[in-house]
Amino acid sequence: MPEPDARLGVAFDANKLCYAVSASAKPAFVERIGQIDFNFDLIDSLTRRDPDTFPGLCDTVGKLIREEDVTEISVLYPPQLECWSIVPKSVSDQEDERQAHLNILMQGTEMKRIAPDWHAISNRDFKLLKVRKKQHLESFSFLVNGPVNGNLYSDFQIGEKWMGISHFHGSFMTVSCSKGILSIASFLLGKLRAATYITFNDISDLPYLWLQHASHLHWLLGMHEQVLVYGGEAGSVTEELQAYWDDASEIIVMDSLEKMGLSAEEETFSFPLERAFPATLLSVY
């Protein structure tokens, strides 16, 4: 009987690469979860294709692919390398409107250098516009180069992956907490409602920044049955922001496989498991 295909999930957080491997024959079982530390910022290395660090990063991912006999790799695309905007559906339907909106969002960037994409949301009269720069996409193509199928996922799609595993279709919010950036998405009745991200220099600034963004993104202060918090800064962010989340919400820091709805032979890990939550979800079907 042939061995099942292996799938690799990868996510970056500052100088840490989190990865997970699973086999398609076991959809909720993770074969391996790990973290690799570097002495440089991974996102900076990717965006600049730094000649001193980028080849080593590519070699590390290639080694994972070979050692785990991976046939498919899914990589979490850093939110700070994307532009998100929720616009009326008419913008996506009409070419003139599309071009005008892209020109506003990407001032100073030629249209031939960007890659726009559209995502459905719970309100059918609107769509989420996602824009990436082609030069950054080329960096990721080098990263996943080889005899594998490669996929790039946006941070707001982690909630969609989690719904597929948990089968929870109520209202919930995901809060991804990495160094210097929060990525937040809201879901309603099994569909994405909205998404945004907040950059910060000092974590103590987050309450002010949260309220500032909530002044025009009211869903940040809306009612959610659950708030899923993950990433390397999950604990500190929860302490700073829990008072601004719905009192009735169940706050869940995704620090265990049980909370993720997954299982593995390993029971203890040498790093915070909440940092590996995106990579782990991306490794499973």
Residue pairs with C-beta under 8 A, 6 or more apart in sequence:
3 23
3 69
4 23
4 24
4 25
4 26
5 23
5 24
5 71
5 72
6 21
6 22
6 23
6 31
6 68
6 69
6 70
6 71
6 72
7 21
7 22
7 23
7 24
7 70
7 71
7 72
7 73
7 74
7 283
7 284
7 285
8 19
8 20
8 21
8 64
8 65
8 68
8 70
8 72
8 73
8 74
8 148
8 283
9 19
9 20
9 21
9 22
9 73
9 74
9 75
9 76
9 278
9 279
9 280
9 281
9 282
9 283
9 284
10 17
10 18
10 19
10 61
10 64
10 73
10 74
10 75
10 76
10 279
10 282
11 17
11 18
11 19
11 75
11 76
11 276
11 278
11 279
11 282
12 18
12 42
12 43
12 46
12 76
12 78
13 178
13 179
13 231
13 232
13 275
14 41
14 42
14 43
14 178
14 179
14 232
15 37
15 38
15 39
15 40
15 41
15 42
16 35
16 36
16 37
16 38
16 42
16 232
16 271
16 275
17 35
17 36
17 37
17 38
17 42
17 57
17 60
17 61
18 33
18 34
18 35
18 275
18 276
18 278
18 279
19 33
19 34
19 35
19 36
19 64
19 276
19 279
19 283
20 30
20 32
20 33
20 34
20 276
20 279
20 280
20 282
20 283
20 284
21 30
21 31
21 32
21 64
21 68
21 70
21 283
22 29
22 30
22 31
22 283
22 284
22 285
23 29
23 31
24 285
27 284
27 285
28 165
28 261
28 262
28 263
28 284
29 262
29 263
29 264
29 284
30 257
30 262
30 263
30 264
30 280
30 283
30 284
31 68
31 264
31 265
32 68
32 264
32 266
33 264
33 266
33 269
33 273
33 276
33 279
33 280
34 276
35 270
35 271
35 275
35 276
36 60
38 53
38 56
38 57
40 50
40 53
42 57
43 78
43 80
43 81
44 50
45 53
45 54
45 57
46 54
46 57
46 78
46 136
46 139
46 140
46 143
47 81
47 136
47 139
48 54
49 139
49 142
54 139
54 142
57 143
58 142
58 143
58 145
61 73
61 143
61 144
62 145
62 146
64 70
65 73
65 146
65 148
70 148
71 148
71 149
72 148
72 149
72 150
72 151
73 144
73 148
73 149
73 150
73 151
74 150
74 151
74 152
74 153
74 282
74 283
75 140
75 143
75 144
75 150
75 151
75 152
75 153
75 282
76 153
76 154
76 155
76 158
76 278
76 279
76 282
77 132
77 140
77 152
77 153
77 154
77 155
78 155
79 154
79 155
79 176
79 181
79 183
79 197
80 181
80 197
80 199
81 132
81 133
81 136
82 130
82 131
82 132
82 154
83 105
83 106
83 129
83 130
83 131
83 132
84 128
84 129
84 130
84 156
84 195
84 196
84 197
85 101
85 105
85 128
85 129
85 131
86 121
86 126
86 127
86 128
86 129
86 194
87 101
87 126
87 127
87 129
88 125
88 126
88 127
89 124
89 125
89 126
89 127
90 97
91 97
91 98
91 101
91 127
91 129
92 98
92 118
92 127
92 129
98 116
99 111
101 129
102 111
102 114
102 116
102 131
103 111
105 129
105 131
106 114
106 131
109 133
113 133
113 134
113 135
114 131
114 132
114 133
114 134
115 131
115 132
115 133
115 134
115 137
116 129
116 130
116 131
117 129
117 130
117 131
117 132
118 127
118 128
118 129
118 130
119 127
119 128
119 130
119 156
119 192
120 127
120 128
120 191
120 192
121 127
121 128
121 191
121 192
121 193
121 194
122 187
122 188
122 189
122 191
122 192
122 193
123 193
128 156
128 192
128 194
128 195
130 154
137 152
140 150
140 152
141 150
144 150
153 161
153 282
155 176
155 183
155 185
155 195
155 197
155 278
156 174
156 183
156 185
156 192
156 195
158 174
158 176
158 185
158 277
158 278
158 281
158 282
159 172
159 174
159 185
159 187
159 192
159 228
160 187
160 192
161 281
161 282
162 168
162 174
162 228
162 260
162 261
162 281
163 169
163 187
163 190
165 260
165 261
165 262
165 281
165 284
166 261
168 226
169 189
169 190
170 189
170 225
170 226
171 186
171 187
171 188
171 189
171 223
171 224
171 225
171 226
172 186
172 187
172 224
172 225
172 226
172 227
172 228
173 184
173 185
173 186
173 187
173 224
173 226
173 227
173 228
173 245
173 249
174 183
174 184
174 185
174 187
174 227
174 228
174 230
175 182
175 183
175 184
175 227
175 228
175 229
175 230
175 234
175 237
175 241
176 182
176 183
176 184
176 230
176 231
176 278
177 229
177 230
177 231
177 232
177 233
177 234
177 236
177 237
178 231
178 232
178 233
179 232
179 233
180 199
180 200
180 201
181 197
181 198
181 199
181 200
182 197
182 198
182 200
182 206
182 237
183 195
183 196
183 197
184 195
184 196
184 197
184 198
184 220
185 192
185 193
185 194
185 195
186 192
186 193
186 194
186 195
186 219
186 220
186 222
186 224
187 193
193 219
194 217
194 219
196 213
196 217
196 220
198 206
198 209
198 210
198 213
200 206
200 209
203 233
203 236
203 237
203 240
204 240
206 237
206 240
206 241
207 240
207 241
207 243
207 244
210 220
210 241
210 244
211 244
213 220
214 220
214 221
214 244
221 244
221 246
222 246
223 246
223 248
223 249
224 245
224 246
224 249
225 248
225 249
225 250
226 249
226 250
226 251
226 252
227 245
227 246
227 249
227 250
227 251
227 252
228 252
228 254
229 237
229 238
229 251
229 252
229 253
229 254
229 274
230 253
230 254
230 274
230 275
230 277
230 278
231 237
231 274
231 275
231 277
232 272
232 274
232 275
234 253
234 254
234 255
234 272
234 274
234 275
235 253
238 251
238 253
242 251
245 251
252 259
253 259
253 274
254 260
254 273
254 274
254 277
255 272
255 273
255 274
256 273
257 263
257 264
257 273
257 280
260 277
260 280
260 281
262 280
262 284
269 276
